[in-house]
């Protein structure tokens, strides 16, 4: 039997050696670095609908920089106007 979530449930955890506080509410979840006020929030609707996965994929694609070409960059010489 499961218990209905009616109020916030807080748990401490460590991620990558850093302490965080996870808060689960009926509206969603929030992960905040311990001692801070702002963190990462995720509404249950976004989680279930797939919007969260789409946003994560979009952010990841924007953070990747295109690979630089191994060919040397060519510059076009400027024509001197002689004025």
N, C-alpha and C positions, 0 to 999 in steps of 0.2 A: 504494500500500500504506500502511495506517495503522499507527501504533505504539500498542501497548497502554499505557494509563496505569496505571502501577504505583506511582508515588510522587507527591508534591506537585509541581505546576508553578506557579511564581510569576512574575507579570509586573507591572511598574509601569505605571500609566496615569494620565492627568489627566482629570478630569470637572468641568466648570464652573470650570476654573482651579485645582482642588484636587487634590493628589496622592493616589492610592489604590494599594493592592496587591491584585491579584486572585490568589487561590490556587485552583487546580483540583486536586481529588483524586478518587480512585475513588468516594468517597462523595457528593461534591457540589462546590459552589463557595462561596467566601467572598470578600467585598469589604470591605476594611478601610481607613479613612483612614490614610495613612502616619504612622507613629509611634504609632499607637494599638493597643490589644489587642482591642477589641470592634468588630464590624462587622455586616455582613449575611451570613447563611448561607442556603444553599438546597440541600436534598438533591435528588439526581437523581430520586428517586421522586416527590417533590412537584412537581417541574418537569414530568415526563412525564405524571403523572396529572391535572394541571390544578389541583391544590390551591393551587399558588402563585398562579395567575391569580385563583382565587376569593378567596383571602385578600387579594390586592391590591385587588380590586374592593370587597370589604367594607370595608377600611380607608379607601379613597378615599371611599366613601359616608358613612362615619361622620365624616369630616373636613369635609364640606360642611355649612355651616349653612343652615337654611331662610331664604329671603328674607323680609325684614320687609315687612309690609303698608304700603301708602302711606296707608291710612285712619288718622286719628288714633285713638289708644287711648281707649276710653270707660271711665270708672270709675263703678261704681254707688255712689251716696251711702250712707253708713252711717246707720242710724237711731240717734239718740241715746236711750239708755235713761232718762236723767234720774235715775238713782240717786245 
